[in-house]
Amino acid sequence: MKKLVWWFRIVGGFYFLLAVMNLRFVLINPAVAGTMIAFPFPATADTIQAFVDGWSPFAFEVFGLGTFMLWASRNPRRYLGAVWLLVWLEFTHGVLDDIYLIVRGYDTVGYLIFIAIHLAIITTGVLFARQAEAKST
């Protein structure tokens, strides 16, 4: 169960840091997005604002997931089912979405790095959840 505690803490901390970085340009300074992201289209102040508005659900989502995971790390056995949801979100909202963005012309190297991170989170989540389930039966 200790591995699952640390999985919740490390992945939750990673999500929380992503949230802080993303919420900075969503809530404080949308123009920062224009300097942080290599858009595959002409970026004007209006298109950057539209991008930030569309990106805001992601920023709030990773904040919610990160804080939940940090909280769930206190009693991972109770939230074992959440691991499977989080793994599925890593695949759909992580791997599949990153592939979609690469196809749409966004930074290939950056998104390949995130795909590798998503796959590491998925692999360790599945492994540690299975170990925890085996111990609890």
DAMOKA-V999835 format. One record per helix or strand. SS is the DSSP state (helix for helix, strand for strand). FROM is the first residue (numbers start at 0). TO is the last residue. If there is no record, write none. Layout:
ss = <SS;SS>
from = <FROM;FROM>
to = <TO;TO>
This chain:
ss = <helix;helix;helix;helix;helix>
from = <1;30;44;79;107>
to = <27;35;74;102;135>
